[in-house]
């Protein structure tokens, strides 16, 4: 594994795999959260299952945390190495003319997303851990919807969500295609894949923003 990560291609491939894993998680996370808009009961049931099923808690959750840390760390490593390469390239060419704003600022959008994850985990995930393992007598399977609605009553929290998901959209607009290119998915389906990437990269963050605004203004 260390040998693979020591090569430029290996690092990009590993980065792409972690990105695809996190994109799949985002889709699953959205599928559960959008239930809160249409059916509080369904949202409570899905959330309770995800929060109590042993395989999710003790296998998938640690894998997710490792995936986030790995993706963030690998992103920094790639950015530092790319900056060294860009110094020579920019001396010969106009870097802004040969790349998009999103591709040049992936590290900054990534840092903003990472900061949001810290806030998100402190407000929701850490609270969930306290309820389940420190004060389990309040473990009510119907509490999830109420807690979500209460969470989004704060205009500050909603504003943080909106800003974070705008940057997530910018991050995904470049990262989605880049991930598939890194694993060699450049073929006759590339054009269709770009269309899917735009729908995913814009639609998913907009969906999360809609959930936050819906619960803020509807209650």
Residue pairs with C-beta under 8 A, 6 or more apart in sequence:
3 10
4 10
4 13
4 14
5 11
5 14
8 81
11 74
11 77
11 78
11 81
12 78
12 182
13 182
13 183
14 70
14 74
15 71
15 74
15 75
15 78
15 179
15 182
16 178
16 179
16 180
16 181
16 182
16 183
17 183
18 67
18 70
18 71
18 74
19 71
19 175
19 176
19 178
19 179
20 179
20 180
20 183
21 67
22 67
22 68
22 71
23 172
23 176
23 179
23 200
25 64
25 67
26 204
27 200
27 204
30 204
30 207
30 208
32 43
32 46
32 47
32 50
33 43
33 148
33 208
33 211
34 207
34 211
35 42
35 43
35 46
36 43
36 145
36 148
36 149
36 211
36 215
37 210
37 211
37 214
37 215
40 145
43 144
43 145
43 148
44 141
44 142
44 143
44 144
44 145
45 141
47 144
47 145
48 141
48 144
49 56
50 56
51 57
51 128
51 132
51 144
52 132
68 117
72 110
72 114
75 106
75 107
75 110
76 107
79 106
79 107
86 95
89 95
95 104
96 104
100 174
102 109
102 170
102 171
102 173
102 174
103 174
103 178
105 170
106 171
106 174
106 175
109 167
109 168
109 170
109 171
110 171
112 163
112 164
112 167
113 164
113 167
113 168
113 171
115 164
116 160
116 161
116 164
119 160
123 151
123 157
124 151
127 147
131 138
131 139
132 139
148 215
149 215
149 219
151 157
151 215
152 158
152 161
152 212
152 215
152 216
153 215
153 216
153 219
155 216
157 212
158 212
158 213
158 216
161 208
161 209
161 212
162 209
162 212
162 213
165 205
165 206
165 208
165 209
166 205
166 209
168 204
168 205
168 208
169 201
169 202
169 204
169 205
169 206
172 197
172 200
172 201
172 204
172 205
173 197
173 198
173 201
173 202
175 201
176 197
176 200
176 201
177 193
177 194
177 197
180 186
180 193
180 197
185 193
